[in-house]
């Protein structure tokens, strides 16, 4: 166990514990706040495996924008304050499928990697990632910008009030 | 560094996300569980990039960036859909949506 491993285990425990609260808590707003903890811990894992730019983009976009959007959705749909009893569907099917997916993937990955060690990755700079992005992945990058524009226009069209027709 | 640790974290996050998607009734909580799924996939991408010698270096991180952008677009459109649903039904419980009934309603009003 190196110090990187200890950090990974600690951050992973935080991420998994908070994710469990996200899918189990009866408070709508608290689910959003636990999601912030999960995403922050995952960003910490990115930092440990030397993906600095991805970690900061994660903080900026996920914690900064996506969670705020989700909390807006909670507020705009007039979610009740406090615990609500009817947030979960009854039954064990979801737990069974979720546990099956998690355990299956975990078994697959543990079997593939065992307890192998790899040398600590070199700290990646944004320059290296940027040159890679604009040398080999230019076309997907441009397509993605078109997709963002389409999503923007689509969101505006969908959420527009309908009285414009009449 | 033992790469199996972040991989295991990703597997557990994915399982929790699947559980959330299948169990939650509120559409906003459903979106949160989908975010957990996307984060698990991102974690696998970034860890694979740090541990496997790929033909194109750093492409795992590039994929992770793409997935983050897609997640942002998905949440934007998802929020618009949830608001439209709420305006129409005053409820965003996903198991109360009746698709067939909606079609008939449209035909009558049009």
Interface residues (C-beta under 8 A of the other chain):
Chain A: X2 X4 X5 X8 X9 X11 X12 X15 X16 X19 X20 X22 X23 X28 X31 X32 X35 X38 X39 X42 X45 X46 X48 X49 X50 X51 X53 X54 X57 X58 X61 X62 X65 X66 X69 X70 X72 X73 X74 X76 X77 X79 X86 X87 X88 X89 X93 X94 X95 X97 X98 X99 X100 X101 X102 X103 X105 X106 X108 X109 X110 X113 X114 X115 X116 X117 X118 X119 X120 X121 X124 X128 X129 X132 X133 X136 X137 X140 X144 X147 X148 X151 X152 X154 X155 X156 X158 X159
Chain B: X1 X2 X3 X4 X5 X6 X7 X8 X9 X10 X11 X12 X13 X14 X15 X16 X17 X18 X19 X20 X21 X22 X23 X24 X25 X26 X28 X29 X31 X32 X33 X35 X36 X39 X42 X43 X46 X47 X49 X50 X51 X56 X57 X58 X59 X61 X62 X64 X65 X66 X68 X69 X70 X71 X72 X73 X74 X75 X76 X77 X79 X80 X81 X82 X83 X84 X86 X92 X93 X95
